[in-house]
Amino acid sequence: MKFPRMILGVAVLSLALLSGCSSEIPVYPVSGKVTLEGKPMMGGGSIAFIPLDNQPGKTAGGEIAADGTYSLTTNVPNDGCMTGKFRVVITQVTEQEPESTPDGEKPIRKAQTVVPMSERIGRIYADHRQSPLTAEVQAQSANELNFDLKR
């Protein structure tokens, strides 16, 4: 299941505005896998790297695929992230919204739960101030950063 791109885009854009913007800062490829106690995080979701050191530049974000893999984007798809230390924020898609319908028409189906309570990640991982996850991005051709979340 895919995380709605519009919601992901709005979230990443909002975080970028909070962090400041500059397209002149070099970025480096960042990818990895998000797991929950060793298994891919069900439902997919989104990931964002928020600078910890008041450094100028944009927040990087990406979509977490159904198999738990992700790749960060700052300026263009999958270009990566600037260097530095970051708080990592992860959100999980737990419900699938119904397909859109023309105004005034009822949805074909209601929202469906796609991740049972027993497979949901803790809310703290989505808190941009308190997430316990941090990462450091280096100026190198590939940064593989994996996160194994706990219940």
C-alpha positions in Angstrom: 0.0 0.0 0.0 1.3 3.4 -0.9 1.3 6.4 1.5 -0.8 9.2 -0.1 1.8 11.3 -2.0 -0.1 14.5 -1.4 -0.1 14.0 2.4 3.6 13.0 2.3 4.4 16.1 0.2 2.6 18.4 2.5 4.3 16.9 5.6 7.8 17.2 4.0 7.1 20.7 2.7 5.9 21.8 6.2 9.0 20.4 7.8 11.2 22.0 5.2 9.6 25.4 5.9 10.2 24.9 9.6 13.9 24.1 9.0 14.7 26.8 6.5 15.3 26.4 2.8 18.4 26.4 0.6 19.0 24.4 -2.5 22.8 25.3 -2.6 23.7 22.9 0.3 25.0 19.6 -1.0 23.0 16.4 -0.3 24.2 12.8 -0.2 22.2 9.6 -0.9 20.4 8.2 2.2 18.4 5.0 2.2 17.6 2.1 4.5 14.9 0.0 6.0 12.4 0.6 8.8 11.4 -2.5 10.8 9.3 -3.2 13.9 11.0 -5.7 16.1 12.8 -7.1 13.1 9.9 -7.3 10.6 9.1 -4.7 7.9 6.8 -2.0 9.4 3.2 -2.9 8.2 1.3 -0.4 6.2 4.3 1.7 5.1 4.4 5.4 6.0 6.8 8.3 5.9 10.2 9.3 7.3 11.7 12.7 7.9 15.2 13.8 9.0 15.0 17.0 11.0 18.3 18.9 11.7 19.3 19.0 15.3 22.0 21.6 15.1 20.1 24.7 13.7 21.9 24.2 10.4 20.6 25.9 7.3 19.0 23.8 4.7 15.9 21.7 4.0 14.5 18.8 5.9 14.7 15.5 4.0 11.8 13.1 3.8 10.6 10.0 2.0 8.0 7.3 1.7 8.4 4.0 3.5 7.4 1.2 1.2 5.5 -1.9 2.2 8.8 -3.9 2.6 10.1 -1.2 5.0 12.6 0.4 2.5 13.0 4.1 2.1 15.1 6.7 0.2 15.3 10.3 1.2 14.5 13.3 -0.9 15.5 16.9 -0.4 15.4 18.7 -3.7 14.6 16.1 -6.4 13.4 12.5 -5.9 15.8 10.3 -4.1 18.7 12.8 -4.0 19.3 12.3 -0.3 20.0 14.6 2.6 22.5 17.2 3.8 25.1 16.2 6.2 24.7 16.5 10.0 22.8 15.1 12.9 19.1 14.6 12.7 16.1 13.7 14.7 14.2 11.0 12.8 10.4 11.1 12.6 8.5 8.1 11.4 4.7 7.9 10.8 2.8 4.8 9.8 -0.2 4.4 7.6 -2.8 2.5 9.6 -5.9 3.1 7.5 -6.6 3.1 3.8 -8.8 6.0 2.8 -11.7 5.4 0.4 -11.2 6.4 -3.2 -12.4 9.9 -4.0 -15.8 10.5 -5.5 -17.4 13.5 -7.2 -18.8 16.1 -4.8 -22.1 15.0 -3.2 -21.6 11.3 -3.9 -21.1 8.8 -1.1 -17.7 7.0 -1.1 -17.8 3.5 -2.6 -16.4 2.1 0.6 -15.4 3.4 4.1 -11.9 3.8 5.3 -10.3 0.4 6.1 -7.9 -0.5 8.9 -4.9 -2.0 7.3 -2.6 -2.4 10.4 -3.9 -4.1 13.5 -3.2 -2.5 16.9 -0.6 -5.2 17.7 1.5 -4.1 14.7 1.3 -0.3 15.2 4.4 1.7 16.1 4.4 3.9 19.1 3.2 7.5 18.7 6.5 8.8 20.0 8.2 8.0 16.7 6.0 10.6 15.0 6.8 13.3 17.5 9.3 15.8 15.9 10.4 16.9 19.4 10.5 13.6 21.3 11.3 10.9 18.8 14.1 8.8 20.3 15.5 8.2 16.9 18.5 10.1 15.7 20.9 9.7 12.7 24.0 11.2 11.3 24.5 11.7 7.6 28.0 11.7 6.2 29.4 13.3 3.1 29.8 10.0 1.2 28.3 8.3 -1.8 25.9 6.2 0.2 24.5 6.4 3.7 22.5 3.3 4.7 20.5 4.0 7.9 18.2 1.3 9.3 15.8 1.7 12.1 14.4 -1.2 14.2 11.5 0.2 16.2 10.2 -1.3 19.4 6.6 -1.5 20.6 
